[in-house]
Amino acid sequence: MHRLRALGLAITLLALAGYAVGVATPYPGRALTVTGVMAGIALAALPRGRP
């Protein structure tokens, strides 16, 4: 698997887990999990180098 795609998926999964925890127990900075999801999806969607 492409490293950038794997990094994007990992960030997305961690951010989703943080979001789930934030829904159950509010904590400061939980809004950053939405940013993490968006960044993870963007990294996962980047093309694979040269065409």
SELO-120430 format. One record per atom (N, C-alpha, C, O): residue in three letters; x, y, z. Coordinates in steps of 0.2 Angstrom, whole numbers, padded with zeros to 4 digits, always signed. Layout:
N
alaXYZ...
! end
This chain:
51
met+0004-0006+0000met+0000+0000+0000met+0004+0006+0000met+0010+0006+0003his+0002+0011-0003his+0006+0017-0004his+0006+0021+0003his+0001+0021+0007arg+0012+0023+0005arg+0013+0026+0012arg+0009+0032+0013arg+0006+0032+0019leu+0008+0036+0008leu+0003+0042+0010leu-0004+0040+0011leu-0007+0043+0015arg-0006+0035+0007arg-0013+0032+0008arg-0014+0029+0015arg-0019+0030+0018ala-0009+0025+0017ala-0009+0022+0023ala-0009+0027+0029ala-0012+0026+0034leu-0005+0032+0028leu-0005+0038+0033leu-0012+0041+0033leu-0014+0043+0039gly-0015+0043+0027gly-0021+0046+0027gly-0027+0041+0031gly-0031+0044+0034leu-0026+0035+0029leu-0031+0030+0033leu-0030+0030+0040leu-0035+0030+0044ala-0024+0030+0042ala-0022+0030+0049ala-0025+0036+0053ala-0028+0036+0058ile-0024+0042+0050ile-0026+0048+0053ile-0033+0048+0053ile-0036+0051+0058thr-0037+0046+0048thr-0044+0046+0048thr-0047+0041+0053thr-0051+0043+0057leu-0044+0036+0054leu-0046+0031+0059leu-0045+0034+0066leu-0050+0033+0071leu-0039+0037+0067leu-0038+0040+0074leu-0043+0045+0075leu-0045+0046+0081ala-0044+0050+0070ala-0048+0055+0071ala-0056+0053+0072ala-0059+0056+0077leu-0058+0048+0069leu-0065+0045+0070leu-0065+0042+0077leu-0070+0043+0080ala-0060+0039+0080ala-0060+0036+0086ala-0060+0042+0091ala-0064+0042+0096gly-0056+0047+0090gly-0057+0053+0095gly-0063+0057+0094gly-0066+0059+0099tyr-0067+0057+0089tyr-0073+0060+0088tyr-0078+0056+0092tyr-0083+0058+0096ala-0078+0049+0092ala-0082+0045+0095ala-0082+0046+0103ala-0086+0046+0107val-0075+0046+0105val-0074+0048+0112val-0077+0055+0114val-0080+0055+0120gly-0076+0059+0110gly-0079+0066+0111gly-0086+0067+0111gly-0089+0071+0115val-0090+0062+0108val-0097+0062+0108val-0099+0059+0115val-0104+0062+0118ala-0095+0054+0118ala-0097+0051+0124ala-0095+0056+0130ala-0099+0057+0135thr-0089+0059+0129thr-0086+0063+0135thr-0083+0069+0132thr-0078+0069+0129pro-0087+0075+0132pro-0084+0081+0129pro-0077+0083+0132pro-0076+0082+0138tyr-0072+0085+0128tyr-0066+0087+0130tyr-0063+0093+0126tyr-0066+0093+0120pro-0059+0097+0129pro-0056+0102+0125pro-0053+0100+0119pro-0049+0095+0119gly-0054+0104+0113gly-0050+0102+0107gly-0053+0096+0103gly-0051+0094+0098arg-0059+0094+0105arg-0062+0089+0101arg-0064+0091+0094arg-0065+0086+0090ala-0065+0097+0093ala-0067+0099+0086ala-0061+0098+0081ala-0062+0098+0075leu-0055+0097+0084leu-0049+0095+0079leu-0050+0088+0076leu-0047+0087+0071thr-0054+0084+0079thr-0055+0078+0076thr-0058+0078+0069thr-0057+0074+0065val-0063+0083+0068val-0066+0084+0062val-0061+0086+0057val-0061+0084+0051thr-0056+0091+0059thr-0050+0092+0054thr-0046+0086+0053thr-0044+0086+0047gly-0045+0082+0058gly-0041+0076+0056gly-0044+0071+0051gly-0041+0068+0047val-0051+0071+0052val-0055+0067+0047val-0054+0070+0040val-0052+0066+0035met-0055+0076+0039met-0054+0079+0033met-0047+0079+0030met-0046+0077+0024ala-0042+0080+0034ala-0035+0079+0032ala-0033+0072+0030ala-0030+0071+0025gly-0036+0067+0034gly-0034+0060+0032gly-0037+0058+0026gly-0034+0054+0022ile-0044+0060+0025ile-0047+0059+0018ile-0043+0062+0012ile-0042+0059+0007ala-0041+0068+0013ala-0037+0071+0008ala-0031+0068+0007ala-0029+0067+0001leu-0027+0066+0012leu-0021+0062+0011leu-0022+0055+0007leu-0018+0053+0003ala-0027+0052+0009ala-0029+0045+0006ala-0031+0046-0001ala-0030+0041-0005ala-0034+0052-0003ala-0036+0053-0010ala-0031+0055-0015ala-0032+0056-0021leu-0025+0057-0012leu-0020+0060-0017leu-0018+0055-0022leu-0018+0049-0020pro-0016+0057-0028pro-0014+0052-0033pro-0007+0049-0031pro-0004+0052-0027arg-0006+0043-0034arg+0000+0040-0033arg+0006+0042-0037arg+0008+0038-0041gly+0009+0048-0036gly+0015+0050-0039gly+0014+0051-0047gly+0009+0055-0048arg+0019+0049-0051arg+0018+0050-0058arg+0013+0047-0062arg+0011+0041-0060pro+0010+0050-0067pro+0004+0047-0071pro+0007+0041-0075pro+0003+0038-0078
! end
